[in-house]
Amino acid sequence: MPIYEYRCGDCHQVSSFFTRSINAELDPVCAHCQGRDMQRRMSSFAMGKTTQSVHEQFPALGGNSALDYYSDPRNIGRNVEESFQRHGLDMPESVRDNIAAAREGTLPKDLDI
């Protein structure tokens, strides 16, 4: 479901139009002055990134190796957090505390290594 942007030739304001499909006909009317002299603009777009792609793009954050991902303290417990979210469960405060402590460099109590 694309969103198209048009600039009004009368008031020079930009208006956005949401369509159901790429093939949908669109007769844009300026949302600011109701003018019909509209020119389509090239819109910016966003592209989602995975954690891995961010680490690959910025080596200082995690390096090129998949093993570096696990040595970054920000990633400690991420799988546990995502699992609780995926299953729609509330994470117990004790688990949250252990993850926070591990990210700060403290091993959780009762952890046998």
C-alpha positions as CSV (number, residue, x, y, z in Angstrom):
1,M,0.0,0.0,0.0
2,P,2.1,2.9,-1.3
3,I,2.1,6.5,-0.1
4,Y,2.8,9.1,-2.9
5,E,3.9,12.7,-2.3
6,Y,2.9,15.5,-4.6
7,R,3.9,19.2,-4.5
8,C,1.3,21.8,-5.3
9,G,2.1,24.1,-8.2
10,D,-0.1,26.8,-6.6
11,C,1.0,26.9,-2.9
12,H,4.2,24.8,-3.2
13,Q,3.1,22.6,-0.2
14,V,3.6,18.9,-0.2
15,S,0.6,16.5,0.3
16,S,0.8,12.7,0.8
17,F,-1.7,10.3,-0.7
18,F,-2.2,6.7,0.5
19,T,-3.4,4.2,-2.2
20,R,-4.6,0.6,-2.0
21,S,-2.2,-0.5,-4.7
22,I,0.4,0.7,-7.2
23,N,-2.2,0.4,-10.0
24,A,-4.8,2.5,-8.3
25,E,-5.8,5.7,-10.1
26,L,-5.0,8.9,-8.2
27,D,-6.4,12.4,-8.9
28,P,-4.4,14.3,-6.3
29,V,-5.8,17.5,-4.8
30,C,-3.7,19.7,-2.6
31,A,-4.6,19.2,1.1
32,H,-3.6,22.8,1.8
33,C,-5.3,24.9,-0.9
34,Q,-7.3,22.3,-2.8
35,G,-5.3,23.1,-6.0
36,R,-5.1,20.5,-8.7
37,D,-1.7,21.5,-10.2
38,M,0.2,18.7,-8.5
39,Q,3.6,17.3,-9.5
40,R,4.7,14.0,-8.1
41,R,7.8,14.0,-6.0
42,M,10.4,11.4,-5.4
43,S,9.8,10.4,-1.8
44,S,12.3,9.2,0.7
45,F,11.9,5.7,2.1
46,A,13.1,3.6,5.0
47,M,14.7,0.2,4.9
48,G,14.7,-2.0,8.0
49,K,18.0,-3.4,9.2
50,T,18.7,-6.5,11.2
51,T,21.0,-6.4,14.2
52,Q,23.5,-8.4,12.1
53,S,23.5,-5.9,9.3
54,V,24.1,-3.0,11.7
55,H,27.1,-4.8,13.2
56,E,28.5,-5.6,9.8
57,Q,28.0,-2.0,8.7
58,F,29.6,-0.5,11.9
59,P,32.4,-2.9,12.9
60,A,33.1,-0.9,16.1
61,L,29.7,-2.0,17.3
62,G,30.3,-5.7,16.9
63,G,32.8,-6.6,14.2
64,N,32.4,-8.8,11.2
65,S,32.2,-12.1,13.0
66,A,29.0,-13.7,14.2
67,L,30.9,-14.5,17.4
68,D,31.4,-10.8,18.0
69,Y,27.7,-10.4,18.3
70,Y,27.7,-12.4,21.5
71,S,30.6,-10.5,23.0
72,D,28.7,-7.2,22.8
73,P,27.0,-6.8,26.2
74,R,24.0,-5.0,24.6
75,N,23.1,-8.4,23.0
76,I,23.1,-10.3,26.3
77,G,19.6,-11.6,27.0
78,R,18.2,-10.3,23.7
79,N,17.1,-13.8,22.7
80,V,15.4,-14.2,26.0
81,E,13.6,-10.9,25.7
82,E,12.5,-11.7,22.2
83,S,11.2,-15.1,23.3
84,F,9.0,-13.6,26.0
85,Q,7.7,-11.0,23.5
86,R,7.1,-13.6,20.8
87,H,5.0,-15.7,23.1
88,G,3.2,-12.7,24.5
89,L,4.4,-13.3,28.1
90,D,5.5,-10.7,30.7
91,M,9.2,-11.1,31.6
92,P,9.6,-11.7,35.4
93,E,11.4,-8.8,37.1
94,S,14.2,-11.2,38.3
95,V,15.0,-12.2,34.7
96,R,15.0,-8.5,33.7
97,D,17.4,-7.8,36.6
98,N,19.7,-10.6,35.6
99,I,19.9,-9.4,32.0
100,A,20.6,-5.8,33.1
101,A,23.3,-7.0,35.5
102,A,24.9,-9.1,32.8
103,R,25.0,-6.2,30.4
104,E,26.8,-4.2,33.1
105,G,29.4,-7.0,33.5
106,T,28.0,-8.7,36.7
107,L,27.3,-12.4,36.5
108,P,23.8,-13.2,37.8
109,K,23.6,-14.8,41.3
110,D,23.4,-18.6,41.4
111,L,25.0,-18.9,38.0
112,D,27.4,-21.8,38.0
113,I,30.2,-21.5,35.4
